[in-house]
Amino acid sequence: RLFWGWLNAVFNKVDYERIQAVGPDRAASEWLLRCGALVRYQGYQKWQQDYNGLPTGPLGKYKIEAINATDSCIMYRGFDYLDGLEHVTEIKLQKCIYIQDECLQRLSETKNLQKSLLQLKIISCGNVTDKGIIALHKLTNLEHLYLSDLPGIRQKETTVRILQQALPNLELELDLE
């Protein structure tokens, strides 16, 4: 178990030189796929899941539009890869054991995501609490937030009220006990 945690930490180490060399979308694609997530590019319907099948072509041609991190090992340590992404409209975090409040806070403080992110789903991430959900208030363009199976959320009514006050146009869908 310790070995996998160490390996996942290695997968999440940010390579800033790589970001410079290949651009933010390619570097983030490599990080996400290495960690078991899927990406979808602008103008494409198909999800990219094979690291070895990453599309080639001119740098900057493939812009990440959507991220599906179901069962992936992404963690806070790798979130610097998100900084340069300008076209991400949807993110799904499901059964991500390393996602915690600090990750959601970091996500909401990412300037480009504040502009582009429209849909966010957080499902079965056991380390997420009210604090992390409230931190999402900085995602001012967020249109739809789906929250499900989050046992760390203890103050559901208060959390919902704070989010709705901060983001009056947000459609909030809850499936919480």
Secondary structure, 3 states (H helix, E strand, C coil): CHHHHHHHHHHCCCCHHHHHHHCHHHHHHHHHHHCCCEEEECCCCCEECCHHHCCCCCCCCCCEEEEECCCCCCCHHHHHHHCCCCCCCEEEEECCCCCEHHHHHHHHCCHHHHHHCCEEEEECCCECCHHHHHHHHHCCCCCEEEEECCCCCCCHHHHHHHHHHHCCCCEEEEECC
